[in-house]
Amino acid sequence: MGTMYKVSQLCQTLALIFLLLTQPSVQCGPGRGSGRRGKPKKLTPLVFKQQVPNVSENTLGASGPAEGKITESDPRYKDLKVNYNPDIVFRDEEGTGEDRIMTQRCKDKLNSLAISVMVRWPGVKLRVTEAYDTDEQHSKDSLHYEGRAVDITTSDRDRAKYGMLARLAVESGFDWVYYQNRGHIHCSVKSDSAAAVHGGGCFDASGQVTLEDGHRIPMSELKIGQRVLTADSNGNLHFSEVMIFLDRRTDHRGLYYTLQTADGGSISLTHSHMIFVSSTNASSDTYSLNKKAIFARDAQVGQYLYRAHETTGHVRLSQIVKIEPGWREGAYAPLTKHGTIVVDDTLASCYGVINSQNIAHMAFVPARWMHTAKNFAKDYLNIDWKQSMPQNGMHWYSKLLFKISPYVLGESLLFQP
């Protein structure tokens, strides 16, 4: 059984690398096979008072916590968008145009829903009765105050359609949909800053790494070519070169999970970043058997993290005692040769989104080849590719990988928001 699983993993990895190296041939356009459509998905209307997902709106599993009311004097106000989609009817009872104002994510989901409504009911349009609002009529933490929520109906106001309208909203990607009352459907989304960390997992700017000379520096000061503390497959501590940043955003503010351990340590990661855990406090001799890479979102109090113990040159276990979400600055995802990194004295993966350390590590083999080739050209051919300015954003290889991975890997191996 174990051998078959490894063979399956190898096949998936090889297929992924093949697609990376032959990317121009991966298309979504018509052609033999690619243009075929499966059977239409049967949609079930929501029932009165049903919510999807079945959790509170402001929890991390739905639209997430409120970030605070946005007023015209707030710097965040300039990031809100005005929706002029002619296929949507905006009630605008205030006469201010506020019902057209929303975040980019909310606008995208709403425009997608508008298309679904017209396809489902020809001649009928989506109708928005409430979006961004400043009139203090909602609860204190209402996402209407941030442009992250909309109340919707159909243009014909046929209440018999509202259950299906809610289902279409779910299918269009709204992060929380609630058949709130007989008069409208309430929909909301994650903040743009929270949704932005979707291409991969990251650490925040303040996360500390240890350099080969013993100095500790924050993630924001880390540079390509520096060697940082990490661990090999046996749990032995080593220093490994930073080859590239899979993602690096200095101006980002996002939601992070801080995992606190019994020995007083902690590490902060985005929900889609992988962290190594053990379910038992076993000895270091069973490191490779008990170690498991999971998304930070799935970590639980009672599990154990691997903490660096530089005196012994090995990792040791410390139990998670608290998990706390919070907003932090910056987004950094350095890639080392080992594919692991010690941040704030805790061992973590360099990868996110792909729920397999082995497959993710293999998928970045071409990136390692390119790094090796650059070093060869620099050392032996006196060719040096110098970046004109520091990277700010996702690395092009990361973007490519995450675009094509859904074609190769099953949903069970990819992070699901």
Buried (B, 14 or more C-beta within 10 A) or exposed (E): EEEEEEEEBEEBBEEBBEBBEEEEEBEEEEEEEEEEEEEEEEEEBBEEEBBBBEEEBBEBBBBBBBBEBBEEEEEBEEEBBEBEBEEBBBEBEEEEEBBBBBBBBBBBBBBBBBBBBBEBBEEBBBBBBBBBBBEEEBEEBBBBBBBBBBBBBBBEEEEEBBBBBBBBBBBBBBBBBBBBEEEBBBBBBBBBBBBBBBBBBBBBBBBBBBBEEEEEBBBBEBEBEBBBBBBEEEBBBBBBBBBBBBBBBBEBBBBBBBBBBBBEBBBBBBBBBBBBBBEEEBEBEEBEEBBEBBBBBBBEEEBBBBBBBEEEEBBBBBBBBEBEBEBBBBBBBBBBBBBBBBBBBBBBBBBBBBBBBBBBBBBBEBBBEEBEEBEEEEEEEEEEEEEEEEBEBBBEBBBBBBEBBEEBBEEEBBBEE
